[in-house]
Amino acid sequence: GQQLNQSPQSMFIQEGEDVSMNCTSSSIFNTWLWYKQDPGEGPVLLIALYKAGELTSNGRLTAQFGITRKDSFLNISASIPSDVGIYFCAGLDSGGGADGLTFGKGTHLIIQP
Amino acid sequence: DGGITQSPKYLFRKEGQNVTLSCEQNLNHDAMYWYRQDPGQGLRLIYYSQIVNDFQKGDIAEGYSVSREKKESFPLTVTSAQKNPTAFYLCASRRQADSYEQYFGPGTRLTVT
């Protein structure tokens, strides 16, 4: 099946710092989605991207659909304690196979006071 | 409020028993999905259904079964044939017509001993 490489695996940052994470795939994707998951809860959709080069913001979050269609980036500006959690990228490939999304393994964001 | 509900939140079973996890949505979404999440892993697709009375196997369907008798409901049965059933199970849905965005329920943590 498809594979998504998400990096970094974990991040330890100070409150107020900006955060960057990315996701790369071995094949072309038509859709990129970014989710945040709190411990013991279901993922919550943050941003959806549908076009190569698209840059979309949601408050302090900004995500981009890479020009090659094989990568996506998520940035969080001025991090706050409630940003702690696991961030997942998910993609839908162009192959028209299974209807489900392919997920990365997540980036654990830890904010040090 | 519209949303996806999963029950129960925590479920304990003895090895060799079948167990059914509930997933209900009142979003009027056409498609529904079941994912499995293990520690340090991304989400893996078990089964999905795009329409009532029809469903398809995902990447890891062995040892699981589903039904879709109503648009709102997509129960998952974890059978005794599933070798490693202990996991966090997530149900999701999406409005088929115009979006690939999937929305998740709160999850059920199944522990089999």
Chai-1 contact restraints between the chains, C-beta under 6 A:
chainA,res_idxA,chainB,res_idxB,connection_type,confidence,min_distance_angstrom,max_distance_angstrom,comment,restraint_id
A,G1,B,D59,contact,1.0,0.0,6.0,A-B,restraint_1
A,T31,B,Y100,contact,1.0,0.0,6.0,A-B,restraint_2
A,E41,B,P106,contact,1.0,0.0,6.0,A-B,restraint_3
A,G42,B,L90,contact,1.0,0.0,6.0,A-B,restraint_4
A,G42,B,F104,contact,1.0,0.0,6.0,A-B,restraint_5
A,G42,B,G105,contact,1.0,0.0,6.0,A-B,restraint_6
A,G42,B,P106,contact,1.0,0.0,6.0,A-B,restraint_7
A,G42,B,G107,contact,1.0,0.0,6.0,A-B,restraint_8
A,P43,B,F104,contact,1.0,0.0,6.0,A-B,restraint_9
A,L45,B,E101,contact,1.0,0.0,6.0,A-B,restraint_10
A,A48,B,E101,contact,1.0,0.0,6.0,A-B,restraint_11
A,L92,B,Y100,contact,1.0,0.0,6.0,A-B,restraint_12
A,A98,B,G58,contact,1.0,0.0,6.0,A-B,restraint_13
A,D99,B,Y48,contact,1.0,0.0,6.0,A-B,restraint_14
A,G100,B,Y33,contact,1.0,0.0,6.0,A-B,restraint_15
A,G100,B,L45,contact,1.0,0.0,6.0,A-B,restraint_16
A,G100,B,Y48,contact,1.0,0.0,6.0,A-B,restraint_17
A,G100,B,G58,contact,1.0,0.0,6.0,A-B,restraint_18
A,F103,B,G42,contact,1.0,0.0,6.0,A-B,restraint_19
A,F103,B,L43,contact,1.0,0.0,6.0,A-B,restraint_20
A,G104,B,G42,contact,1.0,0.0,6.0,A-B,restraint_21
A,K105,B,G42,contact,1.0,0.0,6.0,A-B,restraint_22
